[in-house]
Amino acid sequence: SRRRLVRYLVVADMRKRGADTLLGNLWWVIDPLLQMVVYVVLVTLIARGRTIPDYPLFIFAAILPWKWFTASVTDATLSISTQDRLIKQIAFPKIVLPVASTVAGVVGFAFGLIPLFAIMLFYADRLTPYVLLIPVIAVVQFIFTIAFCLLVAAGNVFFRDLGNVMRHVLRLWFYLSPGLYSLTLLENVQLLDQYPVLRTLFLLNPFAILFEAYRTVIWGTSPDGPPTFPDWSALALLAIASTVFLAVATVAFKRLEPNFAKV
């Protein structure tokens, strides 16, 4: 019912990100590439990660969706608290603010697909029709992301420290997700068997499923295994759980919304 307002806010958000910068939204192309270079140097030279072939593609398959998630969460956290004047003056559903921030992240993710396909052309043997399944995985991520963004956007109105806390939570979340490594590697060294708590965290971590799904269709399942279909059962379970999460987050947001202007 508020599609025009959301569309206007998305365009405004994209322009705001590009304001006062020379490259504007091209940073969605450059930033994940720079992150990839840092991690490749770190793992290849320092941690001796040379056993993983085509490692730049391996890690970029996780960096790109993670940048989408962190950018959406960071913007959504401040989406309501920074619009205090607008909220006090105009009556409108405040839920469009975090929704617009999340949708703007989708546009950025689309920009990020440009360097991904460029890297895949370099590793031509990994380029298969399975890459067309990326939007399917992205839909599942979008459902989870928008639910999470609704909660942090509403929570930051009442607890302004949440913005600072989220930076550290997201950093820890990434390192506890199979972004720099794969779940297969952890199973081979029996790390998950030695520490059952880690296995539980991975089972409850949505990005353990999402990273593995993206990597399966982009890089493959093993150094010698070509790209293939993702784990549909895991993705379906995450989609159902994310939909329930979104319903709960929406109800919580609507109940807190009347207090936004007062706070």
C-alpha positions in Angstrom: 0.0 0.0 0.0 3.0 2.3 0.4 5.0 1.2 -2.7 5.4 4.8 -4.0 6.8 6.0 -0.7 9.1 3.1 -0.4 10.3 3.6 -4.0 11.0 7.3 -3.2 12.9 6.5 0.0 15.0 3.9 -1.8 16.0 6.4 -4.5 16.7 9.0 -1.9 18.8 6.5 0.1 20.9 5.5 -3.0 21.5 9.2 -3.8 22.5 9.9 -0.2 25.1 7.1 -0.3 26.6 8.6 -3.4 26.5 12.2 -2.2 29.9 13.9 -1.7 31.8 10.9 -3.1 33.7 10.7 -6.3 32.6 7.2 -7.2 29.2 7.1 -5.6 27.5 3.7 -5.8 30.4 2.3 -7.6 31.8 1.6 -4.1 29.4 -1.4 -4.1 31.7 -2.7 -6.9 35.0 -1.6 -5.4 34.5 -2.3 -1.7 33.8 -6.1 -1.9 36.8 -6.4 -4.2 39.1 -4.6 -1.7 37.7 -6.8 1.1 38.5 -9.9 -1.0 42.1 -8.8 -1.6 42.6 -8.2 2.1 41.3 -11.7 3.1 43.1 -13.4 0.2 46.4 -11.9 1.4 45.6 -12.7 5.0 44.7 -16.3 4.4 47.0 -17.1 1.6 50.2 -15.6 2.9 49.7 -15.7 6.6 47.3 -18.6 7.3 48.6 -20.6 4.4 45.3 -21.1 2.7 46.8 -22.2 -0.6 45.1 -25.6 -0.3 41.8 -24.0 -1.5 41.9 -23.5 -5.3 40.3 -20.4 -6.8 40.3 -18.9 -3.4 39.3 -15.3 -4.5 36.1 -16.7 -6.0 35.6 -18.9 -2.9 35.7 -16.0 -0.5 33.9 -13.4 -2.8 30.9 -15.7 -2.8 30.5 -15.0 0.9 31.7 -11.4 1.1 29.1 -10.1 -1.4 26.0 -11.3 0.4 27.5 -10.4 3.8 28.1 -6.8 2.6 24.5 -6.7 1.6 23.4 -7.8 5.0 25.7 -5.5 7.0 24.9 -2.5 4.9 21.1 -3.1 5.3 21.4 -3.6 9.1 23.6 -0.6 9.5 21.3 1.7 7.6 18.1 0.2 9.1 19.5 0.7 12.6 19.4 4.5 12.1 16.5 4.6 9.7 14.0 5.7 12.4 16.1 7.5 14.9 17.5 9.9 12.3 14.0 10.7 10.9 12.7 12.1 14.2 11.5 15.4 12.7 9.6 13.6 9.9 8.0 11.2 12.4 6.8 14.0 14.6 5.3 16.1 11.8 3.7 13.5 9.4 1.5 10.5 10.1 2.7 7.6 8.0 3.5 3.9 8.7 7.0 4.0 10.1 7.7 0.5 8.9 8.5 1.9 5.4 11.7 3.4 6.8 13.6 0.2 7.6 11.9 -1.5 4.6 13.3 1.2 2.3 16.8 0.8 3.8 16.7 -3.0 3.2 15.4 -2.6 -0.4 18.2 -0.1 -1.1 20.6 -2.9 0.0 19.1 -5.1 -2.7 20.0 -2.5 -5.3 23.6 -2.4 -3.9 23.8 -6.2 -4.0 22.8 -6.1 -7.7 25.7 -3.7 -8.3 28.0 -6.2 -6.5 27.1 -8.9 -8.9 29.1 -7.1 -11.6 32.6 -7.9 -10.1 31.3 -11.4 -9.2 30.7 -12.3 -12.8 34.0 -10.6 -13.8 35.8 -12.9 -11.4 33.9 -15.9 -12.6 35.0 -15.2 -16.2 38.5 -15.3 -14.9 37.8 -18.8 -13.4 35.9 -19.9 -16.4 35.7 -23.6 -15.3 33.5 -22.5 -12.4 31.1 -20.6 -14.6 28.0 -22.8 -15.0 24.2 -22.3 -15.4 23.8 -22.9 -11.6 24.9 -19.3 -11.1 21.3 -18.3 -12.2 20.1 -19.7 -8.9 21.7 -16.7 -7.0 18.4 -14.8 -7.0 16.6 -17.7 -5.4 19.1 -17.8 -2.5 18.9 -14.0 -2.4 15.1 -14.1 -1.8 15.6 -16.2 1.3 18.3 -13.9 2.5 16.0 -10.9 1.9 13.3 -12.3 4.0 15.7 -12.9 6.9 17.4 -9.5 6.5 14.2 -7.5 6.5 13.0 -9.2 9.6 16.3 -8.6 11.4 16.3 -5.0 10.2 12.8 -4.3 11.6 13.9 -5.4 15.1 17.1 -3.4 15.2 15.4 -0.3 13.8 12.7 -0.4 16.5 15.2 -1.3 19.2 17.6 1.5 18.4 14.8 4.0 19.1 14.8 3.0 22.7 18.4 1.8 23.2 20.8 4.1 21.2 23.7 1.9 22.2 22.4 -0.8 19.9 24.1 0.8 16.9 27.5 0.5 18.6 26.8 -3.0 19.7 25.7 -4.2 16.3 29.1 -3.4 14.8 30.8 -5.8 17.1 28.0 -8.4 16.8 28.3 -8.3 13.0 32.1 -8.7 13.1 31.9 -11.7 15.4 29.0 -13.1 13.4 31.0 -13.1 10.2 33.9 -15.0 11.8 31.6 -17.5 13.2 30.1 -18.0 9.7 31.8 -20.1 7.0 32.9 -17.1 5.0 36.7 -17.4 5.1 36.4 -21.2 5.4 34.0 -24.0 4.6 32.0 -26.3 6.9 33.7 -29.2 5.1 37.1 -28.0 6.3 35.9 -27.9 9.9 34.5 -31.4 9.6 37.8 -32.7 8.2 39.8 -31.4 11.1 37.0 -32.7 13.5 36.7 -29.2 15.1 32.9 -29.5 15.3 33.2 -32.8 17.0 35.6 -31.5 19.6 33.5 -28.5 20.4 29.7 -29.3 20.3 28.9 -25.7 21.1 30.4 -24.7 17.8 28.3 -27.2 16.0 25.2 -25.8 17.7 26.1 -22.3 16.7 26.6 -23.3 13.1 23.3 -25.1 13.0 21.5 -22.0 14.3 23.4 -19.6 12.1 21.4 -18.6 9.0 24.5 -17.5 7.2 26.1 -20.9 7.6 23.3 -22.0 5.3 23.3 -19.0 3.0 27.1 -18.9 2.5 27.2 -22.6 1.7 24.3 -22.1 -0.7 25.9 -19.2 -2.5 29.3 -21.0 -2.6 27.7 -24.2 -4.0 26.2 -22.5 -7.0 29.2 -20.1 -7.6 32.3 -22.1 -6.6 31.2 -25.7 -5.9 31.1 -28.1 -3.0 34.8 -29.1 -3.0 38.1 -28.0 -4.6 37.5 -30.5 -7.4 33.7 -30.5 -7.4 32.0 -28.2 -9.9 29.1 -25.9 -8.9 25.8 -27.7 -8.3 22.4 -27.3 -6.7 22.4 -25.9 -3.2 20.9 -27.8 -0.3 17.2 -27.2 -1.0 16.0 -28.7 2.3 18.2 -26.4 4.3 17.2 -23.4 2.3 13.5 -24.3 2.5 13.8 -24.7 6.3 15.5 -21.3 6.6 12.9 -19.7 4.3 10.1 -21.0 6.6 11.9 -19.9 9.8 12.6 -16.5 8.3 9.0 -16.0 7.3 7.9 -16.8 10.8 10.7 -14.4 12.1 9.4 -11.7 9.8 5.8 -12.1 11.1 7.0 -11.8 14.7 9.2 -8.9 13.9 6.4 -7.1 12.1 4.0 -7.5 15.0 6.7 -6.3 17.5 7.5 -3.3 15.3 3.8 -2.3 15.0 3.3 -2.6 18.7 6.3 -0.3 19.4 5.5 2.1 16.7 3.1 4.3 18.7 5.9 5.2 21.1 8.4 6.3 18.5 7.3 9.9 18.4 7.2 10.2 22.2 10.7 8.8 22.6 
